[in-house]
Amino acid sequence: MHGLINRALQDFLRDAHGREAWAAIAGAADVDVHGFEAMLTYPDALTEAVLDAASAHLHTPRAMILEDLGTYLVSDPSMEALRRLLRFGGANFMEFLYSLDHLPDRARLAVPDLDLPDLTLTEDGRQSYTLHCRDAWAGFCPILQGILRAMADDYGVLVMLDITGLEGPRTAIRIRLLDMRFARGRDFSLKGAAAP
């Protein structure tokens, strides 16, 4: 597993649940409390051990932890760079959804050894879509579901998301757009934040 994913999980657990919780989880998973280096690669079994330890310590299902991690990646102020990168995908939520087909290629431009699954968006009917995640690590779709939920909030859109086939190679997220103007979206400018 790429260190960026492990480091994001570590930072989320520490920031959301405290340093003591992270220390307990790291100890149970036999991981150094200082954690992961973002640009290294680690055995998948180590990531799974951290998730198992977090699930046991927090009394929370793994999928819920991963979905919360996805939300954290977009909504936490320390992750503003990722939010900005995702917002470049479109001026509105629909454009953003259609840009996800290109997300793995864009990620490889920045981090060549970051292996994201192939993503394909299909239209199922009016305001209903399926985002197919082919050959994905089982934890990827819950993270992506959290990212989608946070991005919908960012655009001011109300959506319903549901993961299907979580244990198989053809995992997908069903997306129903309930209200495209549910709330005022967060401000975003291509120029970035204004200088003080």
Buried (B, 14 or more C-beta within 10 A) or exposed (E): BBBBBBBBBBBBBBBBBEEEBBEBBBEBBEBEEEBBEBEEBBEEEBBBBBBBBBBBBBEEEBBEBBBBBBBBBBBBEEBEEBBBBBBEBBEEBBEBBBBBBEBBEBBEEEBEEBBBBEBEBEEEEEBEBBBBBEEBBBBBBBBBBBBBBBBBBBBBBBBEBEBEBBEEEEBBBBBBBEEBEBEEBEEBEEEEEEEE
